[in-house]
Amino acid sequence: MNTVIRLGEPDDKTLRQKTFRKQFADNLNAALDRRGAIPSGYGRVIGVAELFGVSQNTAANWLKGEGVPELFRLPEIAETLNTTVEQLVVGDRGTGAHVIDEHYTVIDVHGADDDESHALYTLPETLRELGLPNGIRMMQVFSDDMDPYVRSGDVVVYDPRINRIHASGVFILNIRDTLFVRRVQCGIRGDIRLICDNNRFDDELLSEADFDAGQPDDKRIDVVGCVMARILIGR
């Protein structure tokens, strides 16, 4: 049976949060059932607490729908349970999906090739509390060229509305259909240095012409977005 979130009641926000917690608990228990290694009941509370390194009270809250994990934990939980963040949050669309209304913010989460992605649903007030704008995207990193800033498995949160380099910072760049995280340093003479935080990799010195739309596709570098935050998995 689908869970439908309706708006317009005085306790609108409380109802949405309660429904969100309940559907997460249902999806988490379903993922644990598919995994088959953790029994239901009190033993499941102990198993979840040990599996994810949390207290038994926290694990019980997740399983009963009285609490949800922090945002940064979701990719780790999904990977451990051999599922996706989307399934944990909204369920399996093919077998009774939960309906999320338009008042939830949808965050696209993808990898470095940008071919496969899934959706992460959160409340707008969560983004406001974190100081993040609407419209952000997330990319999981699968290389160590920016270690220790981000390592393989970490996630960067970026603003895709920033598609030009006006100042130094950390950016997502598209080079021949592959996405890279690079620290960008702007020189006073207009040169642009791409820096890998891992000193095993060399810096690259570019010019504004390398980012020009008139460049051939195999030579042009596109700015996909500016990194606003990091999710460090397991650290």
Backbone hydrogen bonds in HBPLUS format (Angstrom, degrees):
<---DONOR---> <-ACCEPTOR-->    atom                        ^
c    i                          cat <-CA-CA->   ^        H-A-AA   ^      H-
h    n   atom  resd res      DA  || num        DHA   H-A  angle D-A-AA Bond
n    s   type  num  typ     dist DA aas  dist angle  dist       angle   num
A0099-VAL N   A0003-THR O   3.08 MM  96  5.98 149.3  2.17 145.9 155.4     1
A0012-ASP N   A0009-GLU O   3.09 MM   3  5.01 133.4  2.32 122.0 117.3     2
A0015-LEU N   A0011-ASP O   2.97 MM   4  6.16 163.3  2.00 161.5 166.8     3
A0016-ARG N   A0012-ASP O   3.01 MM   4  6.26 161.9  2.04 154.2 159.0     4
A0017-GLN N   A0013-LYS O   3.01 MM   4  6.23 162.8  2.04 152.2 156.8     5
A0018-LYS N   A0014-THR O   2.96 MM   4  6.14 158.3  2.01 148.6 154.6     6
A0019-THR N   A0015-LEU O   2.91 MM   4  6.08 162.0  1.94 151.7 156.7     7
A0020-PHE N   A0016-ARG O   2.84 MM   4  5.99 156.2  1.90 147.6 154.7     8
A0021-ARG N   A0017-GLN O   3.00 MM   4  6.21 160.8  2.04 147.4 151.8     9
A0022-LYS N   A0018-LYS O   3.00 MM   4  6.22 157.6  2.05 146.3 152.7    10
A0023-GLN N   A0019-THR O   2.93 MM   4  6.15 164.6  1.96 153.4 156.9    11
A0024-PHE N   A0020-PHE O   3.00 MM   4  6.17 151.8  2.08 145.6 153.6    12
A0025-ALA N   A0021-ARG O   3.00 MM   4  6.24 159.6  2.04 147.4 152.5    13
A0026-ASP N   A0022-LYS O   3.01 MM   4  6.32 160.4  2.05 151.5 156.5    14
A0027-ASN N   A0023-GLN O   3.00 MM   4  6.16 160.9  2.04 145.3 150.3    15
A0028-LEU N   A0024-PHE O   2.78 MM   4  5.97 156.3  1.84 154.2 161.4    16
A0029-ASN N   A0025-ALA O   2.94 MM   4  6.10 167.0  1.95 153.2 156.2    17
A0030-ALA N   A0026-ASP O   2.99 MM   4  6.17 151.7  2.07 142.3 150.6    18
A0031-ALA N   A0027-ASN O   2.94 MM   4  6.16 152.9  2.01 144.0 151.0    19
A0032-LEU N   A0028-LEU O   2.94 MM   4  6.23 152.1  2.02 147.8 155.8    20
A0033-ASP N   A0029-ASN O   2.88 MM   4  6.12 149.5  1.97 144.1 152.6    21
A0034-ARG N   A0030-ALA O   3.01 MM   4  6.31 154.9  2.07 145.7 151.9    22
A0035-ARG N   A0031-ALA O   3.01 MM   4  6.25 145.4  2.13 139.4 149.1    23
A0036-GLY N   A0032-LEU O   3.00 MM   4  6.30 147.9  2.10 145.2 153.1    24
A0044-ARG N   A0041-GLY O   2.97 MM   3  5.45 139.0  2.14 109.2 120.3    25
A0045-VAL N   A0042-TYR O   3.06 MM   3  5.24 122.0  2.41 100.2 114.2    26
A0046-ILE N   A0042-TYR O   3.30 MM   4  6.74 160.1  2.34 154.4 157.9    27
A0047-GLY N   A0043-GLY O   2.96 MM   4  6.13 159.7  2.00 144.0 150.3    28
A0048-VAL N   A0044-ARG O   2.84 MM   4  5.98 165.1  1.86 155.9 158.4    29
A0049-ALA N   A0045-VAL O   3.00 MM   4  6.12 160.4  2.04 147.4 153.3    30
A0050-GLU N   A0046-ILE O   3.00 MM   4  6.23 158.4  2.05 150.1 155.4    31
A0051-LEU N   A0047-GLY O   2.84 MM   4  5.95 155.8  1.90 146.2 154.0    32
A0052-PHE N   A0048-VAL O   3.04 MM   4  6.09 159.1  2.08 151.5 154.2    33
A0053-GLY N   A0049-ALA O   2.94 MM   4  5.58 112.8  2.41 133.7 146.6    34
A0054-VAL N   A0049-ALA O   3.04 MM   5  4.83 147.3  2.15 132.6 140.3    35
A0059-ALA N   A0055-SER O   3.01 MM   4  6.31 164.3  2.03 151.2 155.5    36
A0060-ALA N   A0056-GLN O   2.87 MM   4  5.99 158.5  1.92 145.6 151.5    37
A0061-ASN N   A0057-ASN O   3.00 MM   4  6.23 153.1  2.07 144.7 151.8    38
A0062-TRP N   A0058-THR O   3.04 MM   4  6.37 157.8  2.09 152.7 158.0    39
A0063-LEU N   A0059-ALA O   3.05 MM   4  6.29 160.9  2.08 150.8 155.7    40
A0064-LYS N   A0060-ALA O   2.93 MM   4  6.04 142.3  2.07 147.4 157.0    41
A0065-GLY N   A0061-ASN O   3.04 MM   4  5.88 119.5  2.42 141.0 152.4    42
A0066-GLU N   A0061-ASN O   2.85 MM   5  4.60 148.3  1.95 142.6 144.7    43
A0073-ARG N   A0070-GLU O   2.99 MM   3  5.57 150.9  2.07 116.4 125.0    44
A0074-LEU N   A0071-LEU O   3.25 MM   3  5.74 150.7  2.34 112.7 119.7    45
A0077-ILE N   A0073-ARG O   2.97 MM   4  6.21 162.0  2.01 160.8 166.7    46
A0078-ALA N   A0074-LEU O   2.90 MM   4  6.04 168.1  1.91 159.3 162.4    47
A0079-GLU N   A0075-PRO O   2.99 MM   4  6.13 160.6  2.03 145.4 150.6    48
A0080-THR N   A0076-GLU O   2.99 MM   4  6.15 162.2  2.02 149.3 154.2    49
A0081-LEU N   A0077-ILE O   3.05 MM   4  6.23 150.9  2.14 148.5 155.7    50
A0083-THR N   A0078-ALA O   2.86 MM   5  4.94 177.2  1.87 149.8 150.4    51
A0082-ASN N   A0079-GLU O   3.16 MM   3  5.00 161.7  2.19 102.5 106.9    52
A0088-LEU N   A0084-THR O   3.12 MM   4  6.45 153.7  2.20 146.7 154.0    53
A0089-VAL N   A0085-VAL O   3.00 MM   4  6.23 147.7  2.10 149.0 157.7    54
A0090-VAL N   A0086-GLU O   2.75 MM   4  5.78 173.2  1.76 161.4 163.5    55
A0091-GLY N   A0087-GLN O   2.90 MM   4  4.17 133.9  2.11 107.8 117.8    56
A0098-HIS N   A0090-VAL O   3.14 MM   8  5.33 172.3  2.15 166.2 163.9    57
A0095-THR N   A0092-ASP O   3.04 MM   3  5.51 156.7  2.10 115.2 122.0    58
A0104-TYR N   A0101-ASP O   3.19 MM   3  6.11 165.2  2.21 126.2 127.3    59
A0105-THR N   A0122-THR O   2.79 MM  17  5.34 156.5  1.84 175.1 173.9    60
A0122-THR N   A0105-THR O   2.96 MM  17  5.34 159.6  2.00 151.7 158.4    61
A0107-ILE N   A0120-LEU O   2.69 MM  13  4.92 166.5  1.71 152.0 156.8    62
A0120-LEU N   A0107-ILE O   2.77 MM  13  4.92 155.2  1.84 143.9 152.4    63
A0138-MET N   A0108-ASP O   2.86 MM  30  6.15 161.9  1.89 165.6 165.4    64
A0109-VAL N   A0118-HIS O   2.83 MM   9  5.38 165.5  1.85 169.8 173.2    65
A0118-HIS N   A0109-VAL O   2.90 MM   9  5.38 153.5  1.97 149.7 157.9    66
A0110-HIS N   A0138-MET O   2.97 MM  28  6.37 157.0  2.02 144.1 149.0    67
A0140-GLN N   A0110-HIS O   2.83 MM  30  6.27 154.4  1.89 154.5 162.7    68
A0114-ASP N   A0111-GLY O   3.21 MM   3  5.33 147.2  2.32 102.3 111.7    69
A0179-LEU N   A0112-ALA O   2.87 MM  67  4.82 160.2  1.91 150.5 153.8    70
A0126-THR N   A0123-LEU O   2.93 MM   3  5.42 142.0  2.08 112.7 123.5    71
A0128-ARG N   A0124-PRO O   3.11 MM   4  6.48 158.6  2.16 149.7 156.1    72
A0129-GLU N   A0125-GLU O   2.94 MM   4  6.09 157.4  2.00 144.0 149.3    73
A0130-LEU N   A0126-THR O   3.15 MM   4  6.39 142.2  2.30 140.7 150.5    74
A0130-LEU N   A0127-LEU O   3.13 MM   3  5.09 124.0  2.46  93.7 108.1    75
A0131-GLY N   A0127-LEU O   2.99 MM   4  6.12 110.1  2.49 137.4 155.0    76
A0132-LEU N   A0127-LEU O   2.89 MM   5  5.04 167.2  1.91 149.6 147.4    77
A0131-GLY N   A0128-ARG O   3.05 MM   3  4.97 151.4  2.13  98.8 107.8    78
A0137-ARG N   A0158-TYR O   2.92 MM  21  5.49 162.1  1.95 158.3 164.4    79
A0158-TYR N   A0137-ARG O   2.86 MM  21  5.49 164.7  1.88 153.1 158.4    80
A0139-MET N   A0156-VAL O   2.95 MM  17  5.40 156.6  2.00 152.0 159.6    81
A0156-VAL N   A0139-MET O   2.90 MM  17  5.40 164.4  1.93 153.6 154.6    82
A0141-VAL N   A0154-ASP O   2.82 MM  13  5.56 170.1  1.83 160.7 163.7    83
A0153-GLY N   A0141-VAL O   2.66 MM  12  5.49 177.2  1.66 158.1 157.0    84
A0147-ASP N   A0144-ASP O   3.15 MM   3  5.09 167.2  2.16 109.3 110.3    85
A0198-ASN N   A0145-ASP O   3.22 MM  53  5.19 162.5  2.25 130.7 128.1    86
A0149-TYR N   A0146-MET O   2.77 MM   3  5.62 116.0  2.19 143.1 147.1    87
A0150-VAL N   A0146-MET O   3.18 MM   4  5.56 156.2  2.24 114.8 122.0    88
A0154-ASP N   A0151-ARG O   2.95 MM   3  5.59 165.7  1.97 140.6 144.6    89
A0155-VAL N   A0231-ILE O   2.96 MM  76  4.93 166.5  1.98 145.3 149.6    90
A0231-ILE N   A0155-VAL O   2.68 MM  76  4.93 157.0  1.73 159.3 159.5    91
A0157-VAL N   A0229-ALA O   2.84 MM  72  5.00 176.6  1.84 143.8 143.3    92
A0228-MET N   A0157-VAL O   2.65 MM  71  5.61 164.2  1.67 153.1 158.9    93
A0229-ALA N   A0157-VAL O   3.23 MM  72  5.00 155.2  2.29 137.1 137.6    94
A0159-ASP N   A0226-CYS O   2.87 MM  67  5.33 159.2  1.91 145.0 146.9    95
A0162-ILE N   A0159-ASP O   3.33 MM   3  6.08 164.8  2.36 117.8 121.5    96
A0226-CYS N   A0159-ASP O   3.22 MM  67  5.33 151.0  2.30 131.5 131.6    97
A0169-GLY N   A0184-VAL O   3.01 MM  15  5.33 150.9  2.10 138.9 147.1    98
A0184-VAL N   A0169-GLY O   2.65 MM  15  5.33 176.0  1.65 178.7 179.7    99
A0227-VAL N   A0170-VAL O   2.84 MM  57  5.50 161.3  1.87 144.8 150.4   100
A0171-PHE N   A0182-ARG O   2.92 MM  11  5.61 165.4  1.94 163.0 161.2   101
A0182-ARG N   A0171-PHE O   3.03 MM  11  5.61 164.4  2.06 159.4 164.4   102
A0172-ILE N   A0225-GLY O   2.84 MM  53  5.26 165.1  1.86 150.1 152.3   103
A0224-VAL N   A0172-ILE O   2.79 MM  52  5.27 154.5  1.85 150.2 155.6   104
A0173-LEU N   A0180-PHE O   2.83 MM   7  5.19 162.8  1.86 151.4 157.1   105
A0180-PHE N   A0173-LEU O   2.81 MM   7  5.19 153.0  1.88 148.1 157.3   106
A0174-ASN N   A0222-ASP O   2.78 MM  48  5.02 166.2  1.80 150.4 155.2   107
A0222-ASP N   A0174-ASN O   3.11 MM  48  5.02 169.3  2.12 144.2 145.0   108
A0175-ILE N   A0178-THR O   2.90 MM   3  5.38 167.3  1.92 158.6 156.0   109
A0178-THR N   A0175-ILE O   3.20 MM   3  5.38 145.2  2.33 104.0 113.8   110
A0183-ARG N   A0195-ILE O   3.09 MM  12  4.95 162.1  2.12 156.9 151.4   111
A0195-ILE N   A0183-ARG O   2.72 MM  12  4.95 167.3  1.73 157.5 160.3   112
A0185-GLN N   A0193-ARG O   2.93 MM   8  5.09 159.5  1.97 146.4 153.0   113
A0193-ARG N   A0185-GLN O   2.92 MM   8  5.09 175.7  1.92 150.6 152.1   114
A0187-GLY N   A0191-ASP O   2.79 MM   4  5.06 176.2  1.79 159.7 158.7   115
A0190-GLY N   A0187-GLY O   3.20 MM   3  5.41 162.2  2.23 112.1 113.1   116
A0192-ILE N   A0206-LEU O   2.89 MM  14  5.02 175.5  1.89 137.0 137.7   117
A0206-LEU N   A0192-ILE O   2.69 MM  14  5.02 171.9  1.70 158.5 160.5   118
A0194-LEU N   A0204-GLU O   2.76 MM  10  5.09 165.0  1.78 157.6 160.8   119
A0204-GLU N   A0194-LEU O   2.96 MM  10  5.09 155.8  2.02 141.5 149.2   120
A0201-PHE N   A0198-ASN O   3.05 MM   3  6.01 170.4  2.06 129.5 131.9   121
A0210-ASP N   A0207-SER O   3.06 MM   3  5.68 149.4  2.16 114.9 122.3   122
A0211-PHE N   A0208-GLU O   3.06 MM   3  5.55 155.4  2.12 112.4 119.8   123
A0212-ASP N   A0209-ALA O   3.10 MM   3  5.01 165.0  2.12 105.7 109.6   124
A0221-ILE N   A0210-ASP O   3.07 MM  11  6.10 154.0  2.14 155.6 160.0   125
A0215-GLN N   A0212-ASP O   3.13 MM   3  5.74 169.7  2.14 119.1 122.2   126
A0219-LYS N   A0216-PRO O   2.96 MM   3  5.43 161.3  2.00 117.3 123.4   127
A0220-ARG N   A0216-PRO O   2.89 MM   4  5.90 143.0  2.02 160.5 172.4   128
